[in-house]
Structures are given as structure tokens and as C-alpha cells.
Amino acid sequence: MCYDISFTVGIKELSEYFPDLVTDDQLSFDFEGTHIVAHDHGFHPILYKPRGDDRVHCRLMEWGCIPYYVKDEKQYSRQRASMLNARSERILTDENSYWFKIRNRRCLVPVSGVYEHRAIKGWKKKVPYFIRLNGQPLFFIPGLYSVAELPDLSTGEMLKRWTYTLITRNANEVMMKIHNSGENRGRMSLFVPVNLAQSWLDHNLSESRYKEILNYEMPSDAMNYHPVFTIRSQKPRPDSEAKNVYWEWEKLPILGTMDPD
């Protein structure tokens, strides 16, 4: 699954892909982060089309869906960790899942890249990798969004909470070698080319096009990846570089070798 992303290009770059983009008043155009962690449930600029409006809007949403029927946020807090990612296979076919219920609330998550961890046999620590698309400082991962009305915990005022999930699929060849361990091994973010990302927001998206997007597998040779220094630690990089910059791990085997059984 994907719990770590990067967004380093600035919100203003979004208009290059969506020229008529409508931005929410709450947005800051210097919103950037080399490492954004899903479990922090932080805000991220998300693209979507409101019902009855064919323009693409951008607003800040929290990572980790809160279903529209939730009334007690505290009781739901633990379950929310399971709503950070949505499996593509469940969205159209699992009628009992929340993703099936909100399958038409489609959105795009703009990123510069994502991080995944690779296990090495005999190594205590996993090696994080930064993965992006060749020649694209910015691309979009399809997602779904939800709107719940919940009381502010300090004032009691009812507020609309906009939240999102990021869609994942079975990994391609290279991502299978990187995300090679754990309960969700062999998964990757749903990387898609720009034309499919733009189609994802179409109100009139046909079921066949919907399936085409969910089933799309980004070719391994279209992706760029490299190991980075430990990202889930308060310990700073010894070279003071950004988290997404290449880091050389001593005796790191090539992908596909020395992987755990």
C-alpha cells in the first residue's frame, strides 16, 4: 500500500494540466512537502469536480476517508487507518465496501513521487525508495473522496470534513521487487498517464473507461526509482539533503536478489 508521498512542485503547477482550475480560498500556493505521511491525516490539495459543475476544483482534504455516516470521530479513529488506501479491485465489484458506495466521488491526488520500502534478507531495517514517473515533476494518482459532517471537538460547531483515499493496484514488475514484504506486499499506487487522470474526473465516465483506468498498469520502464535515507525517523540525513534525494546504502543488492522468502 502507499502511506508516504512527496509533493514538491507547488500548487500553481496544477494549472498547467488543468488550465481552468478553480482553487479554494483556503489554499496556499507554497504548499509543499518532500515527505507527507498518511497516518498523520494531514491536508493535501486534491482535484475533483463537484456535482453539477464541469470545472475542476482544488481544495485541501485530509488523507484517510471518514465515511459520511460517521457521527463520532473518536470512536472511528482507529478504523480510519484502514481507509488511507482503496484497492482498485474492490471499487466496482465489492458492493459491501464503502468504496463501492462512493465510487462516483472521484478525485486526483497530485504528487511528485511516492515512497515504498524494500526488505532485504538478513537486514534489520527496510530500505526506502523514492518512485516517480520519468520526465514528470508532477503526476496524478486517482482516488476517491468523502464528505462527513462532524462536530468540532472544541466548539461543538458542525463542520464538513473533506477526506480522501488513494487507490492502489497489483504491482508491476519493478514495484513487486521494491514492495516485497508485509501484509500488503506486491501493491503499488495506481500510476496513470495524464490522459487517464483527466478522464477520471469526467462526470460522464463510462463503466468501460472506469475499468480501463482501474486496470491500467504503468510500465516499469516509465518509472524512475532510487533508494533514499530512512524516512520514518527523526534522525536527520547526515548530508542534510532532502528526503527524496538518492542515498547510497552500503552493499545494497540489486533489485530482485536477496529478497525475503
C-alpha positions as a Markdown table, in Angstrom:
| # | Residue | x | y | z |
|---|---|---|---|---|
| 1 | Met | 0.0 | 0.0 | 0.0 |
| 2 | Cys | 1.1 | 3.6 | -0.2 |
| 3 | Tyr | 1.4 | 5.6 | 3.0 |
| 4 | Asp | 4.2 | 8.1 | 2.0 |
| 5 | Ile | 4.1 | 10.6 | -0.8 |
| 6 | Ser | 6.0 | 13.7 | -1.9 |
| 7 | Phe | 4.7 | 17.0 | -3.4 |
| 8 | Thr | 7.4 | 19.5 | -4.1 |
| 9 | Val | 6.4 | 21.5 | -7.2 |
| 10 | Gly | 3.8 | 23.9 | -5.7 |
| 11 | Ile | 0.1 | 24.1 | -6.2 |
| 12 | Lys | 0.4 | 26.7 | -9.1 |
| 13 | Glu | 1.9 | 24.0 | -11.3 |
| 14 | Leu | -1.5 | 22.2 | -11.3 |
| 15 | Ser | -3.0 | 24.8 | -13.7 |
| 16 | Glu | -0.6 | 23.6 | -16.4 |
| 17 | Tyr | -2.6 | 20.3 | -16.5 |
| 18 | Phe | -6.0 | 21.9 | -15.7 |
| 19 | Pro | -5.9 | 25.5 | -17.2 |
| 20 | Asp | -9.4 | 26.4 | -15.9 |
| 21 | Leu | -8.7 | 25.1 | -12.4 |
| 22 | Val | -10.9 | 26.6 | -9.6 |
| 23 | Thr | -8.9 | 27.0 | -6.4 |
| 24 | Asp | -10.5 | 27.1 | -2.9 |
| 25 | Asp | -9.8 | 30.2 | -0.8 |
| 26 | Gln | -8.1 | 28.1 | 1.9 |
| 27 | Leu | -5.3 | 27.0 | -0.4 |
| 28 | Ser | -1.7 | 28.3 | 0.0 |
| 29 | Phe | 0.3 | 28.3 | -3.2 |
| 30 | Asp | 3.5 | 27.5 | -1.3 |
| 31 | Phe | 2.1 | 24.2 | 0.0 |
| 32 | Glu | 4.9 | 21.7 | -0.5 |
| 33 | Gly | 6.3 | 18.6 | 1.3 |
| 34 | Thr | 9.1 | 16.3 | 0.5 |
| 35 | His | 7.6 | 13.6 | 2.8 |
| 36 | Ile | 3.8 | 13.5 | 3.5 |
| 37 | Val | 2.7 | 10.7 | 5.9 |
| 38 | Ala | -0.7 | 9.1 | 5.5 |
| 39 | His | -1.2 | 8.3 | 9.2 |
| 40 | Asp | -0.8 | 12.0 | 10.1 |
| 41 | His | -4.2 | 12.6 | 8.3 |
| 42 | Gly | -2.8 | 15.9 | 7.1 |
| 43 | Phe | -4.3 | 18.1 | 4.4 |
| 44 | His | -3.3 | 17.8 | 0.8 |
| 45 | Pro | -4.5 | 19.7 | -2.3 |
| 46 | Ile | -7.0 | 17.4 | -4.1 |
| 47 | Leu | -8.6 | 17.8 | -7.5 |
| 48 | Tyr | -12.3 | 16.9 | -8.1 |
| 49 | Lys | -15.4 | 18.0 | -9.9 |
| 50 | Pro | -18.3 | 19.0 | -7.7 |
| 51 | Arg | -21.7 | 17.6 | -8.7 |
| 52 | Gly | -23.4 | 19.8 | -11.3 |
| 53 | Asp | -20.1 | 21.6 | -12.2 |
| 54 | Asp | -17.9 | 20.5 | -15.0 |
| 55 | Arg | -14.9 | 22.6 | -13.9 |
| 56 | Val | -12.1 | 21.0 | -12.0 |
| 57 | His | -11.8 | 22.3 | -8.4 |
| 58 | Cys | -8.9 | 22.1 | -6.0 |
| 59 | Arg | -9.3 | 22.1 | -2.2 |
| 60 | Leu | -7.5 | 20.8 | 0.8 |
| 61 | Met | -8.7 | 17.4 | 2.0 |
| 62 | Glu | -7.5 | 15.1 | 4.8 |
| 63 | Trp | -5.8 | 11.8 | 4.0 |
| 64 | Gly | -7.9 | 8.9 | 5.3 |
| 65 | Cys | -11.6 | 8.7 | 4.5 |
| 66 | Ile | -14.2 | 9.4 | 7.1 |
| 67 | Pro | -17.5 | 7.9 | 5.8 |
| 68 | Tyr | -20.4 | 10.2 | 5.5 |
| 69 | Tyr | -22.4 | 8.2 | 8.1 |
| 70 | Val | -19.8 | 8.6 | 10.9 |
| 71 | Lys | -21.1 | 10.7 | 13.8 |
| 72 | Asp | -18.5 | 10.0 | 16.5 |
| 73 | Glu | -15.0 | 10.7 | 15.3 |
| 74 | Lys | -13.2 | 9.4 | 18.4 |
| 75 | Gln | -14.9 | 6.0 | 18.1 |
| 76 | Tyr | -13.9 | 5.9 | 14.4 |
| 77 | Ser | -10.3 | 7.0 | 14.8 |
| 78 | Arg | -8.7 | 3.5 | 14.9 |
| 79 | Gln | -10.7 | 2.3 | 11.9 |
| 80 | Arg | -9.6 | 5.3 | 9.9 |
| 81 | Ala | -6.2 | 3.8 | 9.4 |
| 82 | Ser | -7.7 | 1.2 | 7.1 |
| 83 | Met | -9.2 | 4.0 | 4.9 |
| 84 | Leu | -5.9 | 5.5 | 3.7 |
| 85 | Asn | -5.8 | 3.4 | 0.6 |
| 86 | Ala | -8.5 | 1.7 | -1.5 |
| 87 | Arg | -7.9 | -1.4 | -3.5 |
| 88 | Ser | -8.8 | -0.9 | -7.2 |
| 89 | Glu | -10.3 | -4.4 | -7.3 |
| 90 | Arg | -13.0 | -3.6 | -4.7 |
| 91 | Ile | -14.3 | -0.3 | -6.0 |
| 92 | Leu | -16.6 | -1.6 | -8.8 |
| 93 | Thr | -17.3 | -5.1 | -7.6 |
| 94 | Asp | -17.4 | -5.2 | -3.8 |
| 95 | Glu | -21.0 | -3.9 | -3.1 |
| 96 | Asn | -20.4 | -4.2 | 0.7 |
| 97 | Ser | -17.4 | -1.9 | 0.7 |
| 98 | Tyr | -17.6 | 1.8 | 1.4 |
| 99 | Trp | -15.6 | 2.4 | -1.9 |
| 100 | Phe | -18.5 | 0.9 | -3.9 |
| 101 | Lys | -20.8 | 3.4 | -2.2 |
| 102 | Ile | -18.7 | 6.4 | -3.1 |
| 103 | Arg | -17.3 | 5.1 | -6.4 |
| 104 | Asn | -18.6 | 8.2 | -8.2 |
| 105 | Arg | -16.8 | 10.6 | -5.9 |
| 106 | Arg | -13.6 | 10.5 | -7.8 |
| 107 | Cys | -10.6 | 12.7 | -7.3 |
| 108 | Leu | -6.9 | 13.1 | -8.1 |
| 109 | Val | -4.0 | 13.2 | -5.7 |
| 110 | Pro | -1.2 | 15.3 | -7.2 |
| 111 | Val | 2.3 | 14.0 | -6.3 |
| 112 | Ser | 5.9 | 14.4 | -7.2 |
| 113 | Gly | 6.5 | 10.8 | -6.2 |
| 114 | Val | 5.8 | 8.1 | -3.7 |
| 115 | Tyr | 7.9 | 6.2 | -1.2 |
| 116 | Glu | 7.9 | 2.4 | -0.7 |
| 117 | His | 10.1 | 0.1 | 1.5 |
| 118 | Arg | 12.1 | -2.9 | 0.3 |
| 119 | Ala | 13.0 | -5.7 | 2.7 |
| 120 | Ile | 16.5 | -7.3 | 2.3 |
| 121 | Lys | 17.1 | -10.8 | 3.7 |
| 122 | Gly | 19.2 | -10.5 | 6.9 |
| 123 | Trp | 18.8 | -6.7 | 7.2 |
| 124 | Lys | 17.0 | -5.3 | 10.2 |
| 125 | Lys | 15.9 | -2.2 | 8.5 |
| 126 | Lys | 13.9 | -1.9 | 5.3 |
| 127 | Val | 15.3 | 0.3 | 2.5 |
| 128 | Pro | 13.0 | 3.1 | 1.4 |
| 129 | Tyr | 12.8 | 4.0 | -2.3 |
| 130 | Phe | 11.5 | 7.2 | -4.0 |
| 131 | Ile | 9.5 | 6.4 | -7.1 |
| 132 | Arg | 8.3 | 8.8 | -9.7 |
| 133 | Leu | 7.5 | 9.0 | -13.4 |
| 134 | Asn | 10.2 | 9.7 | -16.0 |
| 135 | Gly | 10.3 | 13.3 | -17.1 |
| 136 | Gln | 7.3 | 14.3 | -15.0 |
| 137 | Pro | 7.9 | 16.5 | -11.9 |
| 138 | Leu | 4.2 | 16.2 | -11.2 |
| 139 | Phe | 1.6 | 13.5 | -11.9 |
| 140 | Phe | -1.7 | 12.4 | -10.5 |
| 141 | Ile | -2.9 | 9.3 | -8.6 |
| 142 | Pro | -6.6 | 8.5 | -8.8 |
| 143 | Gly | -8.5 | 8.5 | -5.5 |
| 144 | Leu | -12.0 | 8.7 | -4.0 |
| 145 | Tyr | -13.2 | 11.4 | -1.6 |
| 146 | Ser | -15.8 | 11.6 | 1.1 |
| 147 | Val | -17.6 | 14.4 | 3.0 |
| 148 | Ala | -18.8 | 13.9 | 6.6 |
| 149 | Glu | -20.5 | 16.4 | 8.8 |
| 150 | Leu | -19.0 | 16.2 | 12.3 |
| 151 | Pro | -18.9 | 18.4 | 15.4 |
| 152 | Asp | -15.8 | 20.5 | 16.1 |
| 153 | Leu | -14.3 | 18.8 | 19.2 |
| 154 | Ser | -13.6 | 22.2 | 20.9 |
| 155 | Thr | -16.6 | 24.3 | 19.9 |
| 156 | Gly | -19.3 | 21.8 | 19.0 |
| 157 | Glu | -20.0 | 23.5 | 15.7 |
| 158 | Met | -20.9 | 21.2 | 12.9 |
| 159 | Leu | -18.3 | 21.2 | 10.2 |
| 160 | Lys | -18.0 | 19.4 | 6.8 |
| 161 | Arg | -14.9 | 17.2 | 6.8 |
| 162 | Trp | -13.5 | 16.6 | 3.3 |
| 163 | Thr | -11.3 | 13.4 | 3.3 |
| 164 | Tyr | -9.8 | 11.2 | 0.6 |
| 165 | Thr | -8.3 | 7.8 | -0.1 |
| 166 | Leu | -5.5 | 6.9 | -2.6 |
| 167 | Ile | -6.2 | 4.0 | -5.0 |
| 168 | Thr | -3.7 | 1.1 | -5.2 |
| 169 | Arg | -3.4 | -1.9 | -7.6 |
| 170 | Asn | -1.3 | -5.0 | -8.1 |
| 171 | Ala | 2.3 | -4.0 | -8.5 |
| 172 | Asn | 4.2 | -4.1 | -11.8 |
| 173 | Glu | 7.5 | -5.9 | -12.2 |
| 174 | Val | 9.7 | -3.3 | -10.6 |
| 175 | Met | 7.4 | -2.4 | -7.8 |
| 176 | Met | 6.9 | -6.1 | -7.0 |
| 177 | Lys | 10.7 | -6.1 | -6.2 |
| 178 | Ile | 10.6 | -3.0 | -4.1 |
| 179 | His | 7.4 | -3.5 | -2.1 |
| 180 | Asn | 8.3 | -7.1 | -1.4 |
| 181 | Ser | 7.2 | -7.7 | 2.2 |
| 182 | Gly | 4.5 | -7.2 | 4.7 |
| 183 | Glu | 0.7 | -7.8 | 4.7 |
| 184 | Asn | 0.3 | -5.6 | 1.6 |
| 185 | Arg | 3.4 | -6.7 | -0.3 |
| 186 | Gly | 3.0 | -6.6 | -4.1 |
| 187 | Arg | 0.9 | -3.5 | -4.2 |
| 188 | Met | 1.5 | -0.1 | -5.7 |
| 189 | Ser | -0.2 | 3.3 | -6.2 |
| 190 | Leu | -2.3 | 3.5 | -9.3 |
| 191 | Phe | 0.1 | 5.4 | -11.5 |
| 192 | Val | -1.7 | 6.6 | -14.7 |
| 193 | Pro | -0.7 | 8.8 | -17.7 |
| 194 | Val | -2.2 | 12.3 | -17.9 |
| 195 | Asn | -5.0 | 11.5 | -20.3 |
| 196 | Leu | -6.4 | 8.8 | -18.0 |
| 197 | Ala | -6.0 | 11.1 | -15.0 |
| 198 | Gln | -8.0 | 13.8 | -16.8 |
| 199 | Ser | -10.7 | 11.2 | -17.8 |
| 200 | Trp | -11.0 | 10.1 | -14.2 |
| 201 | Leu | -12.7 | 13.3 | -13.2 |
| 202 | Asp | -15.3 | 13.2 | -16.1 |
| 203 | His | -18.8 | 13.2 | -14.8 |
| 204 | Asn | -19.9 | 11.0 | -17.7 |
| 205 | Leu | -17.2 | 8.4 | -17.3 |
| 206 | Ser | -18.4 | 5.2 | -18.8 |
| 207 | Glu | -18.0 | 1.9 | -16.9 |
| 208 | Ser | -15.7 | 0.6 | -19.6 |
| 209 | Arg | -13.4 | 3.6 | -19.2 |
| 210 | Tyr | -13.7 | 3.4 | -15.4 |
| 211 | Lys | -12.4 | -0.2 | -15.6 |
| 212 | Glu | -9.7 | 0.7 | -18.1 |
| 213 | Ile | -8.3 | 3.3 | -15.6 |
| 214 | Leu | -8.5 | 1.0 | -12.6 |
| 215 | Asn | -6.8 | -1.8 | -14.6 |
| 216 | Tyr | -4.1 | 0.3 | -16.0 |
| 217 | Glu | -0.5 | -0.9 | -15.2 |
| 218 | Met | 2.2 | 1.7 | -15.6 |
| 219 | Pro | 5.1 | 0.1 | -17.4 |
| 220 | Ser | 8.2 | -0.4 | -15.3 |
| 221 | Asp | 10.4 | 1.4 | -17.8 |
| 222 | Ala | 8.2 | 4.5 | -17.5 |
| 223 | Met | 9.2 | 4.8 | -13.8 |
| 224 | Asn | 12.3 | 6.3 | -12.1 |
| 225 | Tyr | 13.3 | 5.0 | -8.7 |
| 226 | His | 16.2 | 5.2 | -6.3 |
| 227 | Pro | 17.0 | 4.3 | -2.6 |
| 228 | Val | 16.8 | 7.2 | -0.1 |
| 229 | Phe | 17.8 | 7.6 | 3.5 |
| 230 | Thr | 15.5 | 6.4 | 6.2 |
| 231 | Ile | 12.3 | 8.5 | 6.0 |
| 232 | Arg | 10.4 | 7.3 | 9.1 |
| 233 | Ser | 12.8 | 8.6 | 11.7 |
| 234 | Gln | 13.5 | 11.8 | 13.4 |
| 235 | Lys | 17.2 | 11.3 | 12.7 |
| 236 | Pro | 18.3 | 13.9 | 10.0 |
| 237 | Arg | 20.2 | 12.8 | 6.9 |
| 238 | Pro | 23.9 | 13.1 | 7.6 |
| 239 | Asp | 24.3 | 15.1 | 4.3 |
| 240 | Ser | 21.4 | 17.4 | 5.1 |
| 241 | Glu | 19.8 | 16.7 | 1.7 |
| 242 | Ala | 16.0 | 16.4 | 1.2 |
| 243 | Lys | 14.4 | 13.1 | 1.9 |
| 244 | Asn | 13.7 | 12.3 | -1.8 |
| 245 | Val | 17.4 | 12.6 | -2.8 |
| 246 | Tyr | 19.4 | 9.5 | -3.6 |
| 247 | Trp | 21.2 | 7.8 | -0.7 |
| 248 | Glu | 23.8 | 5.0 | -1.2 |
| 249 | Trp | 23.2 | 2.0 | 1.1 |
| 250 | Glu | 26.4 | 0.0 | 1.6 |
| 251 | Lys | 26.2 | -3.4 | 0.0 |
| 252 | Leu | 22.7 | -2.9 | -1.2 |
| 253 | Pro | 21.9 | -5.8 | -3.6 |
| 254 | Ile | 20.3 | -5.2 | -7.0 |
| 255 | Leu | 16.5 | -5.4 | -7.2 |
| 256 | Gly | 15.2 | -9.0 | -7.2 |
| 257 | Thr | 18.1 | -10.5 | -5.3 |
| 258 | Met | 18.5 | -11.3 | -1.6 |
| 259 | Asp | 14.8 | -10.7 | -1.1 |
| 260 | Pro | 13.0 | -12.4 | 1.8 |
| 261 | Asp | 11.3 | -15.8 | 1.1 |
